[in-house]
Amino acid sequence: MQHPVSLADVRGMLRADAIELGLGVLLLVVGLLTLLLWLVTRRRAASLPAGHRAGGVWLGLFAFLYGLRLLVRTDTFRLYFDLSSSIWDHAAAAITYTVPLPIMFFMRDFVPAWRRFSNVAAVVVALFAVYAITSDVILGQPDSARTPNNLIAIVLLGVLVAMLFSPGLTRSRDLRMARIGVLAWPLTAVADNLRGMKWMAFPGPELEPFGFTVLLVSLGTVAAARVLGDARRLVAIDRELSIARQIQFSILPQAMPRVAGITAAARYRPMAAVAGDFYDFLEIDGQRLGILVADVSGHGVPAGLIASMVKVALAAQEGRADRPGAVLTGMNRALFGRLGSQFVTAAYLFIDGPSNVFRYAAAGHPPMLRLTRPGLEVREVEKNGFALGFAETAEYQELEQSFEGDERLLLYTDGLVEAANAADDFFELERVKTALVSGAALPTDRAADSLLAAVDAWSGQPAADDVTIVLLDTAVSRVLSTRSTESSTDRLVVSIRSSGSMGDS
């Protein structure tokens, strides 16, 4: 007949289990909160070093398992569940065998120099845990592998202490905190293990939970300090990127050109904070205009810095702005040897109103598209040479064509045609032509938006490259014929649409 549990028995259990219950609940809560915090912040932590991202997981799991083991071992905790003592003993033993694993992974991620030792130690602990749990189940005896487990724990802790106190480590506050924790836990664990093997005898509760709490606080302090340090660095980087973005936007045209017979719209959509795309205008006078669209290989800050160099190189060509081939040749000479392993593709278009012609040259750039109205025929205009910065002696040829009436010209970077959908298919040039025809009746500004909307609708996912377009509507011949009938007082009113939007529209 089972003896009923009296109030005095419960009080006795509570007194006996008070320390383990208190520490167990504390560590369990700390572990759960740490894991929850990681789940909530894992997206923002994507920019942190990989080891720092995973460190919170292992530390939280370590605290959770250790706290759970403390609770499972108490009689008070077991009263709340209708399970046999044998099941609880097997569960406590299984946690004991596996609890070193998270700390091995934690040390591997936070001390890269110890990666090999940590990986080997983790494999040894994992294999032994499988063996020990299997042994417990087959023999029906929890803790059947207690002695080898204690020996493995002592060896691993001894090696860990030796590595942490090796003289070659750089002294720091983090190292001091880690040494305090890693020394406190092994000393108390060794004392308990020696007592468990009957090699030592002393009264009182187990010391290891107290040493583990010190270890957890120490490693948590180190982890928090590193994460906070990374967060501060990320804030500083974000601030610098914001400034770089502002600077980059400041080098782009702040308004569309005011040239007779030309209506322009530009759209500039960087993939990241700083982009490698660039466009600019060289206004010679009220009837002649040069337009450059360029694309630096790569992305981010390096490409953005080179884009700034492209602006300087273009500004130096103002005296030859009416000769696209000469402009690109001069830019290539200015940029060669200064781009490292990167290069720049570019297209330069010059519109000569008085002559009713345009001249065009490119350096490894996608072809310009020419939409003639009212026939709605889209033709490719291409006259390519080497990408800028590729060969010092590169010379660029140009072509000249006459306007045939109202036309729409499109200059763009390859991010437009290489926009990919979920199946990894590119938007490609034929779809650009179709979208250009579809928006032929729209004003320049709305046509630019319509073109990008068509790309976005087809892709359905974030852009993988910077996208820049410059759309030009030309009615040069009509403006010139009208101008010839006006008096010398020049009363002609020319409609110029200054869309000038340099971000998403």
N, C-alpha and C positions, 0 to 999 in steps of 0.2 A: 504494500500500500504506500502510495507516494505521500510524503510528508508535506502538508500545506505550508505555503510561504507566509510567514507572519510579518507584521509591521517591523518588528525588531530585526528580522532577517533582511528586509529591504534596506533598512537603515544601515545595517552592517555592510551590505553589498555596496551601497552608495559611498560609505566611508572608504571602503577598500578600493573602489573603482574611481574615486573622485578625480585623481590626477589624470588617469588615462581617459576618462570621460571628458574632462575639460579640455585637455590637449587635443583629443580626437575630434571633438566638435569644432574646435578652433581651426585645426588644420584642414578639416573637411570643408568648412566654409571658405577658408582662404583659397583652397584648391579650386572649388567651384567658381568663386568670383574671378579668379585668375583666368580660368578657361572661358568664362562668359565674356570677360573683357577682351580676350583674344578674338572670340567670335565676332564681337561687335566692331572691333577696330581692324580686322584683318585686311579689309580693302584699303584703308588708309595706310596700313603697314606694308603695303606691297612695294613701296619705294625704299623701305629700310633694308639693310643687309639681311641675307637669307637666314643667317644664324640668329640674328636678333629677333626676326619675326617668329621663329620656331621656339626660341628660348622660353617664352611665356607658356607655351603649350606643355613643354616637358616639366617645367617647374610646377605648374598647376597640377599636372597629373601626378607628379611625385608627392606633393602635399596631400592630394586627395587619397591616393593609395595608402600612404602612411597613416593618415587620420582614420581611414576606414579600418585599417588593421588594428589600431588602438581600440576602436569601438567594438569590433568583432570579438576581441579577446576578453571583454568585460562581461560579467554575469548580468549586470544591470541592463545592458543593451540587448542581450539575448532574451530577456524576459518579454520583450515587446513582439517577438516573432515565434510562431509555433513550429520551430525546427529543432531537430535533435542536436545534442552537443557535438556529436561526431561531425555533422555537416559544418557547424561553425568552426570546429578545429581544422577541418580540411580547408575551409575558406581562408582562415588566418594563415595557415601554412603556405597556401598557394600565393597569397599576397606577399608573404615574407620572401619567397623565392624570386618573385618578379619585381619587387619594389626598387631594386638597384638599377633596372633598365632605364627609366626616365632620367636619372641623374647622369648616367653615362652619355645619353644623347644630349643632355643639356651641356655637359662639359665639352662634348665634341663640337657643338655649334658655337659656343662662346669662346673656346680656346682652339682656333684652327690648328695650331701647332701640335695639339694633342689628338688630332682626328684619328690617326692610325691606332694609337693606344685605346682610345674610346671605342672605336669600331670593334677591335679585337675583344675588348672587355665585354662589350654588349653581346657579341656572338657567344662568348663563353657563358655569360649569365643566362642568356636565352636558352642555350642547349641544356645547361644544367637545370633550369626551371622546368623544362619539358621532362627531363629525366626524373627529377624529384617529384613532380606532381604525379607522373605515371607510377612511380614507386609507391607513393602514398595510396593511390587508388588500388593498385594490385595487392598490396599488403594489407590494405584496410587500416593503415596506421598513419595518422597525421604526423608530420615532422619526422618521417622515417629517414630523411636525409639531413637532419639537423647538424650533425657533426661536420660533414663535408661543406655544408652551406656556411657554417660559422668560419671554417678555414678559408673558403673562397672570399668571404666578406673581409676577413682580416688581411689577406694578401692584397686584395684590390684597394682597400683603404690605405694600407701601408704604401703601396706604389703611388697612390694619389697624393698622399702627404709628401712623399719624397719628391715627386714632380713639382708640386706646388711650392715647396721650399727650396728648390734648386737655385743655386746662386746666379744662374744666367738670366733669370727673369728680371724685367725692368720694374723697379719699385713704383708703386702707385697706390692711391687710396683704395681702388678696386681690389688690388692684390692683397692689401692688408685685411680688408673685409672678408675676402674669400678664404684667407689663411685662418682667420678666427673661426669661421664656420666649419671649414673642412677639418680643422684640428679638434674642435669641440665634439663633433659627431663621432669620428673614429675613436677618440679616447673613451667616450662613454660606451660606444658600441663594443669596443674591445673588452672593456671591463665587464659588460653584461655577458658577452660571449664566453669569456674565461670563467665567469661564474656559472654559466650554463653547462660548461664542460667539467665543472667541479674542480677547476684549477685554482679558483679564488673563492673566497666566501666573505660576504659583508651584508649587513642588514639593510632594510629599506626597499623602496620601489626601484623599478628599473631606471637606470640613468639615461639610456639611449634616447627616450622621447625628449628629454630636456636638451640633450646635445643636438638632436635633429631640429628642434625648434630654433636653436641658435644658428644652425646651418641654414635653415630656410630663410630666416631673417637676413643673414649675411648675403646669401645668393640673391634673394629678392632685392636687397639694396643695390647690389652690383647690377642686376638686370635693369632695375628701374633707372639707375644712373645712366646706363648706356642708352636705354630707350629715350630718356629725356634729352640726352646729348644728341642723339640722332634727330629727335624732333626739332631741337633748336637749329641744327644744321640744315634740316629740310626747310624750316621757316626762312632761314637766311638765304638758301638757294632759291626759294619761291620769290623772295623779295628781289633778288638779283635778276631772276628771270622776268619778273614784272617790269623792272627798269629796262632790261634788254628789249622787251617787247615794245615798250613805249618808245625807246630810241629807234627801233626798227620801223615802227609805224611813222615816226617823224621823218624818216628819209624817203618815205613814199610820197607821191604827189598829194598835196592837201586839197586840190581841186582839179577838175577836168580842164583841159586846154580850151582856150577861146580862139578858135580858128575858123574863118569863114568856110561854110559848107561842110563842116565836120561836127558830128555829134558823137561824143565818146562816153562809154560807161566801163568802169573797171570793177572787178570783184577779186578780192584777195582773201583766201581762206587757209591760214596756216594749220597744219596738222597738230603742231605742238605750240608752246608759248612763243618760240622763236622759229622762224622758217627760213628756207633757202631760196624761196621764190622772190622775184623782184620785178618791178616794172617802173618805167619812168618816161617822161616826155622831154623832148628838146624843141621848144618853140622858137623858130627863127624869126617869124613875123606873123602877122594876122592871116597869112595865106599858106604858109608852109610849116610842116610839123614832122618831127621825128618821134617814133615810138619804139621803145625797147621792152621786150619781155625776156627774162632770164630765169634759169633754174640751176641752182647749185646742187651738185651731187651730195647725197646724205641729208640729214635732218638736224634740227636742234641748233644749239649755240654755235658749233663750228660752221655750219652752213650759213647761219645768220651773220656771222662775222665776215664771211666771204662776200655775202650779198652787199654789205656795206662797202667792201672794196670795189665791187662792180659799179656801184653808184659813182665812186670817185673816178674810176676808169672811164665811165661814160661821160662825166662832166668834162674830162680833159679832151674829149673829141668834139666839142661844140663847134670848133672852126671847120670841121668837115662833116657836119650833121646832114648835109644833103647827099652824101655818098655812103650808103650803107656798107659797102665792102670795105671802104677805108675806115669807117667807124669800128667795125669788128676787128680789122687788122690792128688798129691802134690799141684797142682794148686787150687783145690777145698779148701784145708785146708788154703792156703794162701789168698784166696779171701773171704772165709766165714766170715760173720759179717761185711764186709767192702763195701757191695754193696747196702745198704739200702733196698729198695723194689724191686730192679732189680736183674737179674740173667744173666748168660752167657751160651749159648750153644756152644759146641766146638767139633771138630773132629780132632784126631791126627793120622797121618799115619807115620810109620817108614819103610823105604825100606832098606833091608839088602842085598847089592849086593853079597858079598862072599857066602852067604847062599841061594841066589836066592829066597828069601821070602819077604813078607811084613807082618807087624803086624799093627793092627788097633783097635782103641777104640774111643768111642764117649760119649758125655754128652748131651743128649737131642737134638741131631743134626740130620738133614736129612741124609739119608744113602749115602755112597760113591757109585759112579757108576764105574763099571769096564767093559770096552769094550775090548773084545778079538778079535784079528785079526789073520788070514783073515776071520774067521767065522762071524764077525760082531754081536756077541752076547753081549747084555748089561745085566749085572747082578748087583743086589743091594748088597752092602756089609754093614752090620749093626751089631753093638755091642754096644748098648746104655745103659747109666745109667742116674742118675739124672743130671739135669742142674747144672753147677758150681755155688756155692754159695747158693744152695738150702738146703743142709743137710751137717752138719759139718763132720759126720762120713761116708759119702758116699765113697764106694770103687768101682773102675772101673775095669771091666774085659776086656780082649783083645782077639782077634782072630788072628790066623796066617794062611796064605795061601801061596802056592808056585806060582811063575809066570809060565805061560804056553807059553811064547814066547813074541812076540811084543804085548804090551797091552797099553791101554790108561785109565788113572784113573782121575776121576773128583771129586774134593772136592768143595763145594759151600755153600753159605748161603741161607736161605729160601726166600730171595728176588727174587731168580731166579725162583723158582717154583710157587711163589705167585704173580708174575707179572700179573696184571689184564687188561683185555681189556675193551671196552666201555660197554659191557654187564655185567661186573663184574665177568667174568669167569676167573679162574686162568690158568696159563700156564701149571701147573702140571708136575708131574714127567714123564709121558709117552711122552709128547712132548719134554722134555729135552732128553730123550733117542733117540727119532726120530732124533732130531737135531744132537745128538752126532754121530749117525750112518751116517747121511748125510755128515758130515765133516770128516769121518774116513780117507779119503785119503789125507786130507790136512795136511800140516806141523803143528806142535803144535801151533805156534803163530797165524797162520791164522785160525786154527780150533777154537781157543778161540774167535777170532773176529766173526767168523761165527755163533757160538752159541749165542752170545749176539745179533747179527743182527737178528737171528731168533726170539728171544724174543721181540725185538723192533718192528719187522714187524708184529708180531701177536698182540701185545698190542696196538700199535698206540697211546699211551699217556704217559705222564711223569710217571716215576717209583714212586710207593708209599712206597718203602722200599729200603734200601741199598742193593747192589748186589756185591758179591765177588765170583770169581771162581779161582781155581788153577787147571790147566790141566797139567797132567804128562804123557809123553810118555816114556815107559820103554822097554829097550832091554837088560836087565841085563844078561840073560843067553847067548845071542849072544856075548856080550862084554867079558864075562868071558871065553868063549871057544876060542875067538880070542886071548885074553890076554895069555892063557896057551901056545899058539904056538909062542908067541913073545920071543925074547931073553931077558936076564936080563937087557939089556940097556933100556928097556921099550920105544920102538919106536912107540907104538900105538898112533894114533891120534883119539881122541874122539870128535865128533861134539856136541857142547853144544850151544843151542840157548838161549841167554839171552834176552828174550823179555822185562821183567822187567817193562812193562807199568802199571802204577798204576792209571791212569785216564782213561777217555773214549778213545777208539781207533776207 
